[in-house]
Structures are given as C-alpha cells and as structure tokens.
Amino acid sequence: MKQQQYAIVDNLPSEKKAAQILLTIQKCSMKKLQAIIKFTMDDDFMQYVPPHRTYINYLINKGIIDSYAVSMETQTCWITLNADSKTEADKYLAKSPLYKYWTYQIEELFVYDSQQYRLPSVQLN
C-alpha cells in the first residue's frame, strides 16, 4: 500500500510531495472509524444539503474521510473516517449542517480493504 501511495507522489513538486507523504504517514497512525448514521427529513432538510456536501468534500480533501455513501431508501449514511478516537470523529460529525437530523453510532474498524488500496491491474497492449 505505501509503495503505491509513494509512487503516486513521485511526479509532484517537492513541497506537494512532502505534504502528501506526511498525510499518508498521519493516516497510517490514525484509527479507521465507521459512522453509521440514520437521518430524518423535514421541509428544511434539502437546504442544508449543499453546505453539508461542501463540508464533506473538505474532509475528504483533508484525508479525514475515506468514503461517504448515502441510501435514500433506508435514510442511512455510512462515513469511514480517519481519527485518533471516537471523540475526535464525533467532533467532525457535529460540525455538519445536517447534524441535527442524525442519530448515529461510531465503530472502530478492525479491517478496512477496498479497491483503492490495491495495485492497479496491468493492461497489456
């Protein structure tokens, strides 16, 4: 995993390369936490979605959120976070404009695997 991530930064300018490597090291020392969020909706709910998405995108860009998924069918959201503790993850969630619509639990993950952590497949011409 680390070899692939470092290989990706080889083409970046040195200051960006250093920042990306530091972010990778920080993420490796943090816990992976899964927030499982149930939400309700009212007439005002949709007005909070754009600022909520801006906040989620900010956390993704900072490397705090690894994945974000929402089911409107079950009104459930799953967010995988990198944080030192459940308390820290809770602080991130509490800043969302949609927070007042949520009930949730945060669980520490033992295994987290996905396609993004795999080496790219070789494509022969």
TIBABA-484519 format. One record per residue (C-alpha): residue number from 0; residue in one letter; chain; x, y, z. Coordinates in steps of 0.2 Angstrom, whole numbers. Layout:
<sites>
(NUM, a, A, (X, Y, Z))
...
</sites>
This chain:
<sites>
(0, m, A, (0, 0, 0))
(1, k, A, (13, 13, 5))
(2, q, A, (24, 9, -11))
(3, q, A, (9, 13, -22))
(4, q, A, (5, 29, -12))
(5, y, A, (23, 35, -13))
(6, a, A, (24, 31, -31))
(7, i, A, (9, 42, -35))
(8, v, A, (18, 57, -27))
(9, d, A, (34, 55, -37))
(10, n, A, (28, 66, -50))
(11, l, A, (23, 80, -39))
(12, p, A, (33, 96, -35))
(13, s, A, (44, 93, -19))
(14, e, A, (33, 103, -7))
(15, k, A, (17, 94, -13))
(16, k, A, (26, 78, -12))
(17, a, A, (32, 81, 6))
(18, a, A, (14, 86, 11))
(19, q, A, (6, 70, 3))
(20, i, A, (19, 59, 11))
(21, l, A, (16, 67, 28))
(22, l, A, (-3, 65, 26))
(23, t, A, (0, 46, 22))
(24, i, A, (10, 44, 37))
(25, q, A, (-3, 53, 48))
(26, k, A, (-17, 42, 41))
(27, c, A, (-7, 26, 44))
(28, s, A, (-6, 31, 63))
(29, m, A, (-24, 35, 65))
(30, k, A, (-39, 23, 68))
(31, k, A, (-51, 19, 55))
(32, l, A, (-69, 23, 61))
(33, q, A, (-86, 19, 53))
(34, a, A, (-100, 31, 57))
(35, i, A, (-117, 23, 54))
(36, i, A, (-130, 37, 53))
(37, k, A, (-149, 37, 52))
(38, f, A, (-157, 53, 47))
(39, t, A, (-174, 60, 46))
(40, m, A, (-180, 73, 34))
(41, d, A, (-192, 88, 35))
(42, d, A, (-196, 103, 24))
(43, d, A, (-180, 112, 28))
(44, f, A, (-168, 97, 26))
(45, m, A, (-164, 100, 7))
(46, q, A, (-157, 117, 11))
(47, y, A, (-144, 110, 21))
(48, v, A, (-138, 98, 9))
(49, p, A, (-126, 109, -2))
(50, p, A, (-117, 116, 13))
(51, h, A, (-116, 98, 20))
(52, r, A, (-108, 92, 4))
(53, t, A, (-96, 106, 4))
(54, y, A, (-90, 101, 22))
(55, i, A, (-89, 83, 17))
(56, n, A, (-79, 87, 2))
(57, y, A, (-67, 97, 13))
(58, l, A, (-65, 82, 25))
(59, i, A, (-62, 71, 10))
(60, n, A, (-49, 83, 3))
(61, k, A, (-40, 84, 20))
(62, g, A, (-39, 65, 21))
(63, i, A, (-51, 64, 36))
(64, i, A, (-65, 55, 27))
(65, d, A, (-60, 40, 16))
(66, s, A, (-78, 35, 10))
(67, y, A, (-95, 43, 10))
(68, a, A, (-111, 34, 5))
(69, v, A, (-130, 38, 7))
(70, s, A, (-145, 27, 5))
(71, m, A, (-161, 37, 2))
(72, e, A, (-171, 21, 3))
(73, t, A, (-166, 17, 21))
(74, q, A, (-161, 35, 25))
(75, t, A, (-144, 29, 31))
(76, c, A, (-127, 36, 28))
(77, w, A, (-110, 27, 30))
(78, i, A, (-94, 38, 33))
(79, t, A, (-77, 30, 35))
(80, l, A, (-66, 42, 45))
(81, n, A, (-48, 43, 50))
(82, a, A, (-46, 49, 68))
(83, d, A, (-37, 47, 84))
(84, s, A, (-53, 42, 93))
(85, k, A, (-72, 41, 93))
(86, t, A, (-72, 58, 102))
(87, e, A, (-62, 66, 88))
(88, a, A, (-73, 58, 74))
(89, d, A, (-89, 64, 84))
(90, k, A, (-82, 82, 84))
(91, y, A, (-80, 81, 65))
(92, l, A, (-98, 74, 63))
(93, a, A, (-105, 88, 74))
(94, k, A, (-100, 101, 63))
(95, s, A, (-111, 95, 48))
(96, p, A, (-125, 107, 44))
(97, l, A, (-136, 91, 44))
(98, y, A, (-131, 85, 61))
(99, k, A, (-147, 90, 70))
(100, y, A, (-156, 77, 58))
(101, w, A, (-145, 62, 63))
(102, t, A, (-144, 48, 76))
(103, y, A, (-128, 38, 74))
(104, q, A, (-115, 27, 81))
(105, i, A, (-96, 26, 78))
(106, e, A, (-87, 10, 77))
(107, e, A, (-68, 6, 76))
(108, l, A, (-64, -4, 61))
(109, f, A, (-53, -19, 63))
(110, v, A, (-51, -22, 44))
(111, y, A, (-54, -10, 30))
(112, d, A, (-50, -15, 12))
(113, s, A, (-55, -8, -4))
(114, q, A, (-50, -7, -22))
(115, q, A, (-41, 10, -19))
(116, y, A, (-29, 1, -8))
(117, r, A, (-24, -12, -22))
(118, l, A, (-11, -10, -35))
(119, p, A, (-18, -6, -52))
(120, s, A, (-21, -20, -64))
(121, v, A, (-8, -22, -78))
(122, q, A, (-16, -18, -95))
(123, l, A, (-6, -26, -110))
(124, n, A, (-7, -18, -126))
</sites>
